[in-house]
């Protein structure tokens, strides 16, 4: 397994996960929360994205980022 660096804190990591909202490869300490949406799909949000209320709302509503953009556009049309 290759050793990589966390894109958020620059720590060396063996296993990384990508934040579904910003796309950064993050370590376990930078991962704020994760939830299993379906049997094979898992949503991960980093601590930086947790501070953005739009991204946090999309995470809590179990939407991936693409669904959140579509929901925001349809909400602004009304």
PyMOL commands that set and color helices and strands:
alter all, ss='L'
color gray80, all
select helices_A, chain A and resi 47-50+53-60+65-77
alter helices_A, ss='H'
color red, helices_A
select strands_A, chain A and resi 4-5+12-13+17-18+25-26+31-36+42-46
alter strands_A, ss='S'
color yellow, strands_A
deselect
rebuild
show_as cartoon
